[in-house]
C-alpha cells in the first residue's frame, strides 16, 4: 500500500493513515528538524512502522487521545520496535486495560498493550526538536479524552468530525460534557484551524462551527 503524502502546516508535516477494520486515523507529526510523535496507532503496526521509517522522522513518544481499542491496537509492537514511551490521560486508563475485552466483543484480534509510561494533564506540552504540541482535555466521548494542538491544527481524536461529533453511548461517554468540552477547547481555536479527526476526512474549526448539526 502506498504511504500517504504528508499535509503541511507551515513547518509542520503530518501524515494521516486509516488503520484496521474501523478505519481509525493513525497520525505521524513532525517539525522541520524531523522529530515528532506518533499519535493513536490503532492497528496495522507493520504498516505504521514502515511509514515512520520511510519518513525519516525520529519519533520521541506515542501520544494517545483516548483509550478505545481501535486507537491503541498497535501500541505495544510499535513501542517495542521504536523504544518509545506511551502517554495517556489517567481517566482513560481503565478503558485502556479493557482493550482486549472490548475488541473481543467485535470478534477482532487485538494485542493488549502494557501500561502507559506517563500521564497526560491539561495544558501539558510535548516537544520534539522544533515541534511542540499542547494537550487540551476534551472529555465526553471518553472520560480522559485529550486533543493535541499546534499552530494551525488540532489532532482531535474522536471529539469533532466533519459533520459529526464523537459517540457518547459507549461506557464513560457523556453527551452534555462532550458538547461543553468542544465549545470550550475546540470552537475557541481560530476558524482556519485544521481538524484531524480519529476517523474520516479532515475539516476546519470554522466549517464545523458553521455547519455541524450537532453544534447548533
N, C-alpha and C positions, 0 to 999 in steps of 0.2 A: 504493500500500500504506500502511495506517495505521501511523504511528510507534508504537513500543512505549511503554507507560507506564513511568515510572521506578519502580524499587524504592527504598525509603528505609531507611537505617540511621542513626538519629539525624540529624545534619546532612548526611549523605552521601546523594546521589542517584546511582543507577546505572541506565543503560539497557543492556539486552542484546538484540541483534538477530541472528538467524541469517542468514548470508550465503552465497551461492554453492551449487554443487551438493552440497558436503559439509556444508552447514548448520553452518558454523563460527560461533560466537558472537562477534561484534564487540561491544566494550563501550565505553561513554562513561561517565565517572565525574566527579562534580563535588561541591564543598563548598558551604557557604552563600553564599560570595562569588561563586559561579557561575563559578569557574575550575576546570579539570580536565585530564584526559588521555583520549586515545583509545588503546585497547588492542586489539591484534590485529585490525586492519582487514583482513579476509581477502578480501573481494570486494565487488562492487556499490558502487563508490566514490561514484557519484552519490546513491544512497540514503543512504549514511552521511554524505555532505556535507549533504544535506537534514536529516538528524537533528540534526547539530551546529548548523546554522543555526536550525532550528526550536526547539531547546532554549535558545538564547541563551547557551550555555556558551562561555567563552573557553578554547580548548584550548591548552595550553602545550607538549605534546610527544606523539609517538606512542611508546608503550612496547610492546615485543614480549616475550611469554612465551617464545617459541621461533620457529624459522625454517622450519618446514614450509610448503610453498607455500600451503596453504589458510588460513594465518594472516597472510600478507603480500601477498596479491594486489592489495590496494587501497592499499598503502603509497605508491607513487610519485605517483599522481594526488592523493591527499589531502595529502601533504607539500607538493606544489606549490601546491595550491589554498589551503591554510591557512598556508603558510610555517612548517612545523614541523620541529624536529629529530627524528631517529629514534634510539632506544636499543635495543641488543641485546647480550646476553652474548657475549663473544669466542668461546667454544667453539661457538657456533651459527653463526658467520659462514660456515663452509664450506657448511652447508646452505642458508643464505640465498643464496649465489652460485649454487646449483644449482636455484633455484626454478623457472625456466623449463623446465629439463630434466625436473624431477620432474613438473610439470604436464603436460608433453608425453607422458609415459607413460600418462596418463589421457585423452589427446587433449582437454585442456581449454585454453581460451585463458588467457593469463597475461601480465601486464606485469612484466618483471623490474625490480625497484626498484634504484636506485643504492645504493651502500654506506651502511650506517648512519653516523650522525654521532658517536655516543658509545657506549662500552661500559657494561654493567651488571655490578656486582660484588655479592657477598654483603653484605647489610646496608645497601646504598645507599638513601638516601631521596630521594623526588621530591616537591617541594612546588609547589602551585598555589593561591594565595590561602591559605585556611584548611585546605586538604586536603593531607594528607601520606600517601604510600604508601611502604612499605618492601619492598625486594626480598629474597627468600629463594631460594637456589639449591636446585632440586629436580631434579637430573639423573636420567636413566633412560629417559624417553621420547625425549629428545634430550640430547646432551652438555651443552648450556648452558641447559637449561630453567630458568626462574625463575618464581616466583609473586609476586604483589603483595598485601600485607596493609594493611588499615586497620582501625580498631576495629570489630569485629563482622562482618567479612567478609574473604574471601580470593578473589582472582581467580586461579584455579588452572590455567588453560590446559589442557593435555592430560595432567595428572598424576592427578587424582582426579575421578571422575564419580559420578553417582547409580548405585550398584550395580556400579561398574567402576573400572578404572584405565587409564592410557594404554597404548597398544600398545608393545611393545618388540621387535617383529620387523622394524622399519624400520632403515635404516642409522643407526648411532650409538646404537641402543637397547640397554638392559641391564636385564633384569628384576630381579635382586637389588639393583642400585643404585637402581632406582625404588622398590622396597619400603622400603629403608632410608631413602631421602630422604623419602618420605611419612610414615614413622613419626617421623622427627626434626623435620620442618619443618611438617607439617600436623596430624598427630594430637596434637601438643602444644598446639595452639590450643584456646581454650575450646570446650566442647561445642556451644554455641549459635551458633558462628561460621558464617555463611552462606558456602557454597562456590559460586562462579560458575565452572562448567567451560567448556572450549572448545567442547563440543558437548553438547546435551541440557539438561535442566532443572537448576535449582539444587538444592542439598541442604544438609546441615549436617555439620559435623565429627562431632558425636555420632551422627547417623544412620548415617554410614559406618563409624564405629568399631564400632557395634553389629551392623550387618547386611551390610556389604560382604563378599562371599565371598572376595575376593582378599586381604583384610587379616586373615583368621583364622589 
